[in-house]
Amino acid sequence: CVEHDVLIARLGRKVKDRDVLRLIRAYLNSGALIEGMVMTSTRGTPQGGPLSPLLANVVLDEVDKELERRGHCFVRYADDANVYV
């Protein structure tokens, strides 16, 4: 689970529009309704959310680059990966 602060910092390297970053942080902090209670967290992205695959790609881009640097073959979609060593 990625910390929201880490995710926003990585997004901030490419996204210069502070309003967009604030909107994404609000999306991450919105929480989930579980048994009638709103549960919030400072980690993770909403499961099944439309932005979750994009946000996973932002976070895992550095992992991809490291796997490539090491010469590993891999396939990844969002947070699902197969690494062939």
N, C-alpha and C positions, 0 to 999 in steps of 0.2 A: 504494500500500500504506500503510495507516494504522499508525502506531506504537501499540503496545499501551498505553503510558502515556497517550497522547492519548485513545484510546478509553475507557479506564477513567475518566479525568478527566471526559469528557463524560457517561458513564453516571452518575458520581457526582453530577452536577447534579440528576438525577431519582431515582436509586436511593439511598436512605439506609441500606439494610441492608448493612453492611460484609461480612457473611458471603456475601451474594449476589455482591458485587463480587469477593471473594476466589475464589469458585467460578468466576466468568467468567474471571478472570485465569488460574486453573489450567487451564481449558479452552483458552485461547489459548496458553499455554505448553506444552501437552502434546506438541506436535510431531507429526511424521508419520513413518511407517515407510517408508523408501525404500531398496530393495535390501538389506533386512535391517538397516539402520542407522536409529536414531531421529534425525531432524533437527529441531532447534528453531529458532525465530526470535523476534525481538522486534517483528516487523511482520506485518501481515496477519491474516486469519481463515482457519480451515480451509475449503478448497474443498469445497462440498457439505455442509458441516456444518449442523445444524438451526438453530443460532443465527446463522449468517452473514448471512442477509437482514435479521434484526432489527438486528444490529450495524452493518450497512451503512446502514440507515435512521437510526440514532443519529448516525453520523458525517456523513452527507450531508444531514441536516435543515437545517443552516446554508446549504448550497449551494442547497437548494430555496427557502429564504426570500430569499436574494439574487437568484435568478432571478425570483421573484415580484415583488420590489421593483423590479427593472428592467423589469417588464412583459413578460417572455418567457413564451411558452407552452412547456410541456415535459411529458413523460411519463417517469416513472422507476419502475422496480421493482428494489429492492435496488441493485446497482451498474450496472445497465443503464439508459441514459438516451437520450432523443431530445429535443433542444432546437430549437424552431422560432423563428427570428429573422427 
